Amino acid sequence: MARFLVTDYDFPNLDLERRMFREAGMEFVQAQCRTEQDVIDAAAGCDGLLVQYAPVNARVFAARPQIRIASRYGAGYDTINIDDARAYGVWVANAPDYGVGEVATHALAMALALLRHLPQFDRQVRAGRWHYTMTGPLPRVSDLTLGIIGFGRIGKRLAHLGRNVFARVIACDPYLIDGDFPPYVQRVDLETLCAQADVVSLHVPLTDETRGLINARTLSRMRRGAILVNTARGAVVDTDALLSALNAGALAAAALDVLPQEPPPAHHPLFAHPRVLLSPHAAFYSEAAEVELRCKAVQNLIDWARTGRPRYVVVEGRNQIGK
């Protein structure tokens, strides 16, 4: 009988997972692992892992060679070292198509809130002030350009939503062919996007290539007064460089759903900045999206145990259960 470890989770309970594994005739154990050693200790006798934030890498695979698959709660899989998994022949799976609409609408909502000065208006009204010009001039959104970096499922959904809101939608993704860009989206390179976009929205995975993609050099190329929105991964943005750009007036504002360290340390300078809008890595969330995420992450393990292959493959492993 296949046995799996839920390495960690921040859901209220694992009743959904328990029901799915029980109905499939499989077992699972749960833990709240924070380190590789925690995972190693908890994974005794397990064939695979269901991972949220716990680190999974060569140290885990070497210590627990019976682990043949790691499925992640999420579209991103940066907590699992895929190079190590490939070297050890371990399958890696994810849930790439859950919550697409939630993230796209969250990014659009954050952008519009900043463009329309909603956080500033709220603070001013609560302070007893009442005038439509008290936060400064407002642009007409339908005159502006939306720039999307990373044109996967979420980037495409945001483009579809944004085309009726903004004057133009431009996008950058070097890994797609021209046919992947719909006619209402203009394909541009990164430098052109930074120079032309009034709103830059990030929708890239965290990889060695994208880590620190938005840095002092990139920010210097953005048009003055632009807005940055990040609902991708925190480490894609150099927050020190971002704060410098905001303080210098080069950027008008930034909306961040994700940060390099989550939760961030107390008294982080982002908290006090009046032109930064924050949310707690919540862009993915709706009740329906959370259920979809959990079901797909579990189903990867069930499918692998039954057929030797998960539904959503990131890395192809070598061995099936019991081999």
C-alpha positions in Angstrom: 0.0 0.0 0.0 1.4 3.4 -1.0 2.2 5.7 1.9 2.8 9.5 1.6 4.0 12.3 3.8 2.3 15.7 3.9 5.5 17.6 4.9 3.8 20.8 5.9 0.6 22.8 5.4 -1.2 25.9 6.5 -4.7 24.8 5.9 -7.1 24.5 8.9 -7.0 20.7 8.6 -6.3 17.8 6.2 -9.7 16.3 6.0 -9.8 16.6 2.3 -6.5 14.8 1.9 -7.5 12.2 4.4 -10.7 11.4 2.5 -9.0 11.3 -0.9 -6.2 8.9 0.2 -8.6 6.7 2.1 -10.9 6.4 -0.9 -7.9 5.5 -3.0 -6.8 2.8 -0.5 -3.6 4.7 0.4 -2.1 6.0 3.6 -0.7 9.3 4.6 1.0 10.9 7.6 1.3 14.5 8.3 3.9 16.8 9.8 5.0 20.5 10.0 8.5 20.2 8.6 10.7 23.3 8.4 14.0 21.8 7.5 15.4 19.1 5.4 16.1 17.1 8.5 12.5 17.4 9.6 11.4 16.0 6.3 13.9 13.1 6.6 12.8 12.3 10.1 9.1 12.3 9.1 9.4 10.5 5.8 10.3 7.1 7.2 8.4 4.4 5.3 6.9 6.8 2.8 6.9 6.5 -1.0 6.3 10.2 -1.8 5.9 13.7 -0.4 3.2 16.3 -0.6 5.0 19.6 -0.1 4.0 23.1 0.7 6.9 25.2 1.9 9.3 22.6 3.3 12.7 22.3 1.5 13.2 19.1 -0.5 16.5 18.5 -2.1 19.4 16.1 -2.5 19.9 15.7 1.2 16.3 14.4 1.5 16.5 12.1 -1.6 19.8 10.6 -0.4 18.6 9.9 3.1 15.3 8.5 2.0 15.9 6.7 -1.3 12.4 5.1 -1.2 10.9 8.6 -2.0 10.1 8.4 -5.6 7.8 11.5 -6.1 7.2 14.9 -4.6 4.0 16.8 -5.4 3.7 20.4 -4.5 0.7 22.4 -3.3 1.1 25.2 -5.9 1.9 26.0 -9.5 5.5 27.0 -8.5 7.9 24.3 -7.3 10.9 26.3 -6.1 10.8 24.6 -2.7 11.7 21.4 -4.5 15.2 21.3 -6.1 14.3 19.9 -9.5 17.9 19.4 -10.5 18.4 17.2 -7.4 15.1 15.4 -8.2 16.2 14.7 -11.7 19.6 13.4 -10.5 17.9 11.0 -8.1 15.2 10.0 -10.6 12.4 11.4 -8.5 9.2 12.6 -10.1 8.2 16.2 -9.4 4.6 17.3 -9.9 2.6 20.4 -9.3 -0.9 22.0 -9.8 -0.1 24.5 -12.7 -3.7 25.4 -13.6 -5.5 26.1 -10.4 -6.4 29.6 -9.3 -5.5 31.2 -12.6 -8.4 33.6 -12.5 -7.8 34.4 -8.8 -4.2 35.5 -9.4 -5.0 37.5 -12.6 -7.9 39.4 -11.0 -5.9 40.0 -7.8 -3.1 41.5 -9.9 -5.6 43.7 -11.8 -7.3 44.7 -8.6 -4.0 45.8 -7.1 -3.0 47.7 -10.2 -6.3 49.6 -10.4 -6.3 50.3 -6.6 -3.0 52.1 -7.0 -3.9 53.8 -10.3 -7.0 55.2 -8.7 -5.3 56.1 -5.4 -7.7 54.0 -3.3 -5.3 53.3 -0.4 -4.4 57.0 -0.2 -8.1 58.1 -0.4 -9.0 55.7 2.4 -6.2 57.1 4.6 -7.1 60.7 3.9 -10.9 60.2 4.5 -10.2 58.4 7.8 -8.0 61.4 8.8 -10.9 63.8 8.3 -10.0 65.1 4.8 -12.5 65.1 1.9 -11.6 66.2 -1.6 -11.0 64.4 -4.8 -7.7 66.1 -5.6 -6.1 65.6 -2.2 -3.9 62.6 -3.4 -2.7 64.4 -6.5 -3.6 64.0 -10.2 -5.0 60.8 -11.5 -4.4 59.3 -15.0 -7.2 58.0 -17.1 -6.6 54.2 -17.0 -7.9 53.7 -20.5 -5.0 55.8 -21.8 -2.4 53.6 -20.2 -0.3 50.6 -21.2 -0.3 47.3 -19.3 2.9 45.3 -19.5 3.0 41.6 -18.6 6.3 39.8 -17.9 5.7 36.1 -18.2 2.9 35.0 -20.6 1.8 31.7 -19.2 -1.7 30.8 -18.1 -2.0 33.7 -15.6 -0.4 36.3 -17.8 -2.7 35.4 -20.6 -5.8 35.6 -18.3 -4.6 39.1 -17.1 -4.2 40.2 -20.7 -7.7 39.0 -21.5 -9.1 41.0 -18.5 -6.9 44.0 -19.1 -7.6 44.5 -22.8 -11.0 46.2 -22.0 -9.5 48.4 -19.2 -6.2 49.6 -20.7 -5.4 51.3 -24.0 -2.7 48.7 -24.8 -1.5 45.3 -23.5 2.1 44.4 -24.2 3.8 41.2 -23.0 7.3 39.7 -22.8 8.1 36.0 -22.7 11.2 34.7 -24.6 10.1 31.1 -24.3 6.9 31.4 -26.4 6.4 31.4 -30.1 4.6 34.4 -31.8 1.4 32.3 -32.2 1.0 32.1 -28.4 0.3 35.8 -28.3 -3.4 36.8 -29.1 -4.0 39.6 -31.5 -4.9 42.1 -28.8 -1.4 41.6 -27.2 1.7 43.2 -28.7 4.8 41.0 -28.2 7.9 43.0 -27.1 11.2 42.4 -25.4 11.9 43.2 -21.8 13.6 46.5 -22.5 10.8 47.7 -24.6 8.2 46.6 -22.1 10.0 48.5 -19.3 10.2 51.6 -21.4 6.6 51.6 -22.5 4.4 50.1 -19.7 2.6 52.2 -17.2 1.8 49.1 -15.2 4.4 46.2 -15.1 2.9 43.0 -13.8 5.1 40.0 -13.0 4.0 36.4 -13.8 7.2 34.4 -14.1 8.2 31.3 -12.1 11.2 31.6 -9.7 14.3 30.2 -11.4 17.9 31.0 -11.5 17.2 33.2 -14.5 14.3 35.2 -12.9 15.7 35.6 -9.4 16.3 39.3 -9.0 15.0 40.0 -12.5 13.6 43.3 -11.2 16.7 45.0 -9.9 18.3 48.4 -10.0 19.1 48.0 -13.7 15.7 46.9 -14.7 13.9 49.5 -12.6 16.1 52.2 -14.2 14.7 51.3 -17.5 11.0 51.6 -16.5 9.2 54.7 -17.4 9.0 57.4 -14.7 5.8 57.1 -12.8 5.2 53.4 -13.6 3.6 51.0 -11.2 5.0 47.5 -10.4 2.8 44.6 -9.4 4.2 41.3 -8.2 1.9 38.3 -7.6 4.6 35.8 -8.8 7.4 35.1 -6.4 9.0 37.5 -3.9 12.6 36.8 -4.9 11.9 37.9 -8.5 12.2 41.5 -7.1 15.1 43.1 -5.4 13.2 44.9 -2.6 16.1 47.2 -1.7 16.3 48.4 -5.3 12.6 48.8 -5.4 12.5 50.9 -2.3 15.3 53.1 -3.8 13.3 53.6 -7.0 10.2 54.5 -5.0 12.0 56.9 -2.7 13.7 58.6 -5.7 10.3 59.0 -7.4 11.2 56.9 -10.4 8.3 54.5 -9.6 4.9 55.8 -8.6 3.9 52.8 -6.5 4.3 49.1 -6.1 1.8 46.3 -5.2 3.3 43.2 -3.7 1.5 40.0 -2.9 4.7 38.1 -2.4 8.0 38.9 -0.6 11.4 37.2 -0.5 10.8 36.3 3.2 7.3 35.3 4.2 6.1 36.6 6.5 8.5 39.5 6.4 10.4 40.6 9.5 8.7 43.1 11.8 9.3 46.8 10.9 10.3 46.0 7.4 10.6 49.4 5.5 8.0 48.3 3.0 5.4 48.4 5.8 5.8 52.1 6.3 6.0 53.2 2.7 2.9 55.2 1.7 3.0 54.0 -1.9 3.3 50.3 -1.3 0.3 48.1 -1.3 0.7 44.7 0.4 -1.3 41.5 0.6 -0.2 38.2 2.4 0.5 35.9 -0.6 -3.3 35.7 -1.1 -3.6 36.2 -4.8 -4.2 32.5 -5.4 -6.9 32.2 -2.8 -10.6 31.6 -3.0 -12.4 28.8 -1.3 -12.9 27.1 -4.6 -9.2 27.6 -5.7 -7.9 26.1 -2.4 -10.0 23.0 -2.9 -8.8 22.7 -6.5 -5.2 23.1 -5.5 -5.4 20.4 -2.8 -7.3 17.9 -4.9 -4.8 18.2 -7.8 -1.7 18.0 -5.6 -3.1 14.8 -3.9 -4.3 13.4 -7.2 -0.7 13.5 -8.6 0.3 11.1 -5.9 -2.7 8.8 -6.3 -2.2 8.7 -10.1 1.5 7.9 -9.7 0.8 5.1 -7.3 -1.8 3.6 -9.7 -0.2 4.2 -13.1 3.4 5.2 -12.4 2.9 8.7 -13.6 1.4 11.9 -12.0 -1.1 14.0 -13.8 1.0 17.2 -13.9 4.7 16.4 -14.5 7.5 18.8 -13.9 10.3 16.2 -13.7 10.0 12.7 -15.0 11.3 10.2 -12.5 12.8 6.8 -13.2 11.1 4.4 -10.8 7.5 3.4 -10.0 6.4 2.3 -6.6 7.9 -0.9 -5.5 10.6 -0.9 -8.1 
